[in-house]
Amino acid sequence: MEEYMLPCLTKKFLGIECFGCGTQRALLLLFKGEFKAAFLMFPAIYTLLLFLGFVSLNFIDKSRNYHKIIVGLGITNAIIMVVSYFIKHF
């Protein structure tokens, strides 16, 4: 399965990891049931999945307003990604 993963173009062309590096590997670890390893690979994996779940729920259920939750999860996800990036590299 790992041989079919998309390469990170930022890492390939610039030699540095992007803020989302590790997302595909973390998802693969989740599918294998390795929840702690997935978190250590990409700490924002769980908030990202919640974010994507609420975005898709927003498209399906038009009667409810999910915008505040989506914005909150988006901000939380961005903060986790930035903090984990700097912890990993500095």
Sequence and secondary structure as in RCSB ss.txt:
>XXXX:A:sequence
MEEYMLPCLTKKFLGIECFGCGTQRALLLLFKGEFKAAFLMFPAIYTLLLFLGFVSLNFIDKSRNYHKIIVGLGI
TNAIIMVVSYFIKHF
>XXXX:A:secstr
 GGGS   HHHHHHSS  TTTTHHHHHHHHHHT HHHHHHH TTHHHHHHHHHHHHHHHH TTS  HHHHHHHHH
HHHHHHHHHHHHHH 
